[in-house]
Amino acid sequence: MTTVTEVLVGRDLSKAYGNRFTARTVQALDGVSFELREGEICGLVGPNGAGKSTLIKLIMGIEPKDGGEVSMNGLDPRMALGYVPERPTFFEDLSPFHNMLYIARLNNIPEPEEACLRELKEFGLDGWKDEPVVNFSKGMKQRLAIARSVLHGPKALIMDEPFSGLDPGMMLELRGIMRSLKNRGIAMLLSSHELNEIDQLCDSILFIKSGRIIKKEEFNAIVPTVNFRIMLATADGAVPAALAGRKVLSQSPDGLSFLVETPKEEVPDIVAEVVGVGGRIVACGIAQRKAEDLYAEVFLPEARA
Ligand code: ADP
């Protein structure tokens, strides 16, 4: 039996900000709870003002919380968390090696030189280790920021808008880096508006609105049913009749495409039934729900109301 290890847990996190000009209080975070497993990549998604930055600040201890707690399996979050800000800053006149060494020494990392060289190599920066950071591209600075954030061997990384301002090549590169961090067992919580990247990378999404988690979607969760799509070469009246006992979610007006909600184990029976009545299938498969669909489901009805 495999055991699931939760590496980062937040419970009932709350934060209100007062505005001394209007004397009003904004409840930026209102009892937020979440859990991240070892190696889980979780997207934190929500409209502007939803509370994403506040949640990150509370997890990282950058802002004091009004209530709630952050725990890491008995470890001290200050030691077991890494942070990659949206706009990382460096000592621009120094080399990446010396930028890293500064952090390594601040954190009392054993054999700091070796640790820095190891991470610079891991992130493909060893060939640039003596170049001043001021000459680095945005993508290289991003890699350096991540290398720096994992120097002390964190169990979880918090990343604020990691894809913002990256070109498609850099996005691909970052995806590869995040997968390799996942393989090291590091859990990642990343706030992002890039729903396509969330689709490519994330195991789960936390949807946040008005300071509350309103939904957690688990892509790899064992769900009892799947949405199965069948596309026919030619419309055939016998097919809808064959599917009459099934839960057909939608049928295209031309009669060529059907979306059926079904227990996964009954998918082969559905294919056999359609073929059995003469249906000529050109394509079929389980329709994955995408982050964009989920975003629309979660946020747009209220936006339109
Ligand atoms: P997001 O990162 O999702 O855009 P934030 O966490 O920045 O959202 O903000 C959540 C709410 O808290 C917003 O209403 C914002 O105006 C308010 N807020 C955030 N930081 C402060 C602050 N330092 N002072 C007052 N209000 C704040």
Residues whose N, C-alpha, C, O or C-beta is under 5 A from the ligand:
A	BS01	ADP	Y17 G18 V26 A28 P47 N48 G49 A50 G51 K52 S53 T54
